[in-house]
């Protein structure tokens, strides 16, 4: 049983209500692909039957699974490269010069998926900064409970470590655990993972020196982008740094940010007085 127009519209409204993500018409194929494993697991004849079942007989657990299945969890190690080169080459030296020797560097990996971004940062800073385990605190958040649990575990399949992770770093920072690779305990201790819906009021996460909010804003409408950028700015130190995805910008969205060119990429900083 395929997804009907009524079922797709219900899914669109559900996902927007729970996560503010916009599923445009024409994305029926995406819904079908993402929900098919759940439908098969539950013994449904197809995605249409699954959606109609939950639509007509609400079930909080199944509703959550539908939303989580439709939040994008695409990720890899050192994704896009430039934001990580800028971190160690420009941002970290500036932060160390501005902070005291006992001040911790606080970094937020927002929409962290299964943790590759957060652990990429941990590996880089561990290599670049003496006593990084005590100097750096990385907060990783995601709307998906499953992704948060995976980030906490710090375990990755062979296929996942093959996506962008240099062999030298795999050898230095991971150990083999059965069919998986496990991140070193010292790096896992640098990362704290928790659930967070960026489109809702944010929990008290503290103030951050660096925020990675990459490849997230593209899924939201303009008012939601503006609200998210405002909330993120409130959780940043005045001299903090924001990294967005290569296809994202604050220009024309929120004028309270200043764009700074860093090598081949860029970052954004809160404007003074904003």
C-alpha positions as CSV (number, residue, x, y, z in Angstrom):
1,X,0.0,0.0,0.0
2,X,1.6,3.2,-1.2
3,X,1.4,6.6,0.5
4,X,-1.7,8.5,-0.3
5,X,-1.9,12.3,-0.7
6,X,-3.8,12.5,2.6
7,X,-1.1,10.4,4.3
8,X,1.7,12.5,2.8
9,X,0.0,15.7,3.9
10,X,-0.3,14.3,7.5
11,X,3.3,13.4,7.6
12,X,4.3,16.9,6.3
13,X,2.3,18.6,9.0
14,X,3.6,16.2,11.7
15,X,7.2,16.7,10.8
16,X,6.8,20.5,10.6
17,X,4.9,20.6,13.9
18,X,7.5,18.5,15.8
19,X,10.7,19.7,14.1
20,X,9.9,22.7,11.9
21,X,11.4,20.9,9.0
22,X,9.6,21.6,5.7
23,X,8.8,18.7,3.4
24,X,7.9,20.2,0.1
25,X,5.5,18.6,-2.3
26,X,7.4,16.1,-4.4
27,X,9.2,14.6,-1.5
28,X,6.8,11.6,-1.4
29,X,9.7,9.4,-2.5
30,X,11.7,10.5,0.5
31,X,8.9,9.6,2.9
32,X,8.5,6.3,1.3
33,X,12.2,5.4,1.4
34,X,12.7,6.6,5.0
35,X,9.6,4.9,6.4
36,X,9.7,1.6,4.5
37,X,12.1,-0.1,7.0
38,X,9.7,0.9,9.9
39,X,6.7,-0.4,7.9
40,X,8.4,-3.7,7.2
41,X,9.5,-4.1,10.9
42,X,5.9,-3.5,12.1
43,X,4.4,-5.9,9.5
44,X,2.6,-3.3,7.5
45,X,1.8,-3.9,3.8
46,X,3.5,-0.6,2.9
47,X,4.2,2.9,4.1
48,X,0.7,4.0,3.3
49,X,-0.7,1.4,5.8
50,X,1.8,2.5,8.4
51,X,1.0,6.2,8.1
52,X,-2.8,5.6,8.1
53,X,-2.5,3.4,11.1
54,X,-0.6,6.0,13.2
55,X,-2.8,8.8,11.8
56,X,-6.1,7.1,12.7
57,X,-4.8,5.6,16.0
58,X,-2.2,7.9,17.5
59,X,0.8,6.2,19.1
60,X,3.4,8.6,20.7
61,X,6.2,6.0,20.2
62,X,5.4,5.4,16.6
63,X,4.9,9.1,15.9
64,X,8.4,9.8,17.3
65,X,9.9,7.1,15.1
66,X,8.3,8.7,12.0
67,X,9.7,12.1,12.9
68,X,13.1,10.8,13.6
69,X,13.2,8.8,10.4
70,X,12.5,11.9,8.4
71,X,15.2,14.1,10.0
72,X,18.3,14.0,7.9
73,X,21.2,12.1,9.4
74,X,23.7,12.5,6.5
75,X,27.2,13.0,7.9
76,X,30.8,12.0,7.5
77,X,34.3,12.7,9.0
78,X,35.9,16.1,8.2
79,X,32.8,17.0,6.1
80,X,33.6,19.9,3.7
81,X,37.0,20.3,5.3
82,X,37.3,24.1,5.5
83,X,35.5,24.6,8.8
84,X,37.9,22.2,10.5
85,X,41.0,23.7,8.9
86,X,39.8,27.1,10.1
87,X,39.2,25.8,13.6
88,X,42.8,24.7,14.2
89,X,44.5,27.3,11.9
90,X,42.7,30.5,12.9
91,X,39.9,30.1,15.5
92,X,41.8,28.1,18.2
93,X,44.8,30.4,18.3
94,X,42.6,33.4,18.7
95,X,40.6,31.8,21.4
96,X,43.6,30.7,23.3
97,X,45.1,34.2,23.1
98,X,41.8,35.7,24.5
99,X,41.2,33.1,27.2
100,X,43.0,32.5,30.5
101,X,45.0,29.3,31.0
102,X,42.3,27.7,33.1
103,X,39.4,28.7,30.8
104,X,37.7,25.9,28.9
105,X,37.1,26.1,25.2
106,X,33.4,25.2,24.7
107,X,32.2,24.0,21.3
108,X,28.7,23.0,20.2
109,X,28.1,20.5,17.5
110,X,24.4,21.2,16.8
111,X,22.4,18.5,14.8
112,X,25.3,16.2,15.4
113,X,23.8,13.1,13.8
114,X,25.7,10.0,14.9
115,X,28.7,12.0,16.2
116,X,31.2,12.2,13.4
117,X,31.4,16.0,13.5
118,X,31.8,16.2,17.3
119,X,34.5,13.5,17.3
120,X,36.3,15.1,14.3
121,X,36.6,18.2,16.4
122,X,37.8,16.2,19.4
123,X,40.5,14.5,17.4
124,X,41.7,17.7,15.9
125,X,41.9,19.5,19.2
126,X,43.5,16.5,20.9
127,X,46.3,16.6,18.3
128,X,46.6,20.4,18.4
129,X,46.3,21.3,22.1
130,X,48.1,19.8,25.1
131,X,45.8,18.5,27.8
132,X,42.8,18.9,25.5
133,X,40.7,16.6,27.6
134,X,40.7,19.2,30.4
135,X,40.7,22.3,28.2
136,X,38.0,21.4,25.7
137,X,34.3,20.7,26.2
138,X,32.2,19.6,23.2
139,X,28.4,19.6,23.4
140,X,26.8,17.4,20.7
141,X,23.0,17.7,20.3
142,X,20.4,16.2,17.9
143,X,16.7,15.9,17.7
144,X,16.9,12.2,17.3
145,X,17.2,10.1,20.5
146,X,18.8,7.3,18.5
147,X,21.5,9.6,17.1
148,X,22.2,10.9,20.6
149,X,22.7,7.4,21.9
150,X,25.0,6.5,19.0
151,X,27.1,9.6,19.7
152,X,27.4,8.7,23.3
153,X,28.5,5.2,22.4
154,X,31.2,6.4,20.0
155,X,31.1,3.2,17.9
156,X,31.2,3.2,14.1
157,X,30.9,0.6,11.4
158,X,33.7,-0.1,8.9
159,X,31.5,1.7,6.2
160,X,31.2,4.8,8.5
161,X,34.9,5.1,9.2
162,X,35.6,4.7,5.5
163,X,33.7,8.0,4.9
164,X,36.4,10.7,5.2
165,X,38.4,9.4,8.1
166,X,42.2,9.4,7.4
167,X,43.8,6.0,8.1
168,X,46.4,7.7,10.4
169,X,43.6,9.1,12.6
170,X,41.7,5.8,12.6
171,X,44.9,4.0,13.9
172,X,45.7,6.8,16.5
173,X,42.2,7.4,17.9
174,X,40.2,4.2,17.5
175,X,40.4,0.6,18.6
176,X,38.7,-2.3,16.9
177,X,35.6,-3.7,18.8
178,X,34.2,-6.7,17.0
179,X,32.9,-5.5,13.6
180,X,33.0,-1.8,14.7
181,X,35.5,0.8,15.6
182,X,35.4,2.5,19.0
183,X,36.7,6.1,19.7
184,X,39.3,6.4,22.4
185,X,37.9,6.9,25.9
186,X,39.7,10.2,26.4
187,X,38.0,11.7,23.3
188,X,34.6,10.3,24.3
189,X,35.0,12.0,27.6
190,X,35.4,15.4,25.8
191,X,31.9,15.0,24.2
192,X,28.6,15.3,26.0
193,X,25.6,14.3,23.9
194,X,21.9,15.3,24.5
195,X,18.6,15.7,22.7
196,X,17.8,19.2,21.4
197,X,15.2,20.5,19.0
198,X,16.7,23.6,17.4
199,X,13.2,24.8,16.4
200,X,12.0,24.9,20.0
201,X,13.3,26.9,23.0
202,X,16.8,25.7,23.7
203,X,17.9,24.1,27.0
204,X,20.4,25.9,29.2
205,X,23.5,24.7,27.4
206,X,25.9,27.4,28.6
207,X,27.9,29.9,26.5
208,X,29.9,28.6,23.6
209,X,33.1,29.8,21.9
210,X,32.4,28.0,18.7
211,X,29.2,26.6,17.2
212,X,28.9,24.2,14.3
213,X,25.4,24.6,12.8
214,X,26.1,23.1,9.4
215,X,23.7,21.9,6.8
216,X,20.7,22.4,9.1
217,X,19.2,25.8,8.2
218,X,18.5,24.7,4.6
219,X,15.6,22.5,5.9
220,X,13.7,25.4,7.6
221,X,11.5,28.3,6.4
222,X,12.8,31.9,6.8
223,X,11.0,32.7,10.2
224,X,12.4,29.4,11.7
225,X,15.9,30.2,10.4
226,X,15.7,33.6,12.0
227,X,14.5,32.2,15.3
228,X,17.2,29.6,15.4
229,X,20.0,32.1,14.7
230,X,18.7,34.4,17.4
231,X,18.6,31.5,19.9
232,X,22.1,30.3,18.9
233,X,23.5,33.9,19.2
234,X,22.2,34.1,22.8
235,X,24.2,31.0,23.6
236,X,27.5,32.4,22.2
237,X,30.2,34.4,23.8
238,X,30.5,37.9,22.2
239,X,33.8,36.9,20.4
240,X,32.4,33.5,19.4
241,X,32.5,31.8,16.0
242,X,29.6,30.2,14.1
243,X,30.2,27.8,11.2
244,X,27.4,27.1,8.8
245,X,27.1,24.8,5.8
246,X,28.7,25.7,2.5
247,X,25.2,26.5,1.0
248,X,24.1,28.4,4.1
249,X,24.4,32.1,5.1
250,X,23.1,34.6,7.6
251,X,23.1,37.3,4.9
252,X,19.5,38.3,4.2
253,X,18.3,36.2,7.1
254,X,19.7,37.8,10.3
255,X,21.7,41.0,10.1
256,X,23.1,40.5,13.6
257,X,26.0,38.5,12.3
258,X,29.3,39.5,10.6
259,X,30.8,37.3,8.0
260,X,34.5,36.6,8.2
261,X,36.5,35.0,5.4
262,X,38.7,32.2,6.6
263,X,40.8,30.7,3.9
264,X,38.5,29.1,1.3
265,X,35.5,29.2,3.6
266,X,33.9,31.6,6.1
267,X,32.5,31.9,9.6
268,X,30.1,34.3,11.3
269,X,30.5,36.3,14.5
270,X,27.9,38.2,16.5
271,X,27.9,41.9,15.7
272,X,28.8,44.0,18.7
273,X,25.6,45.2,20.5
274,X,23.4,42.5,18.9
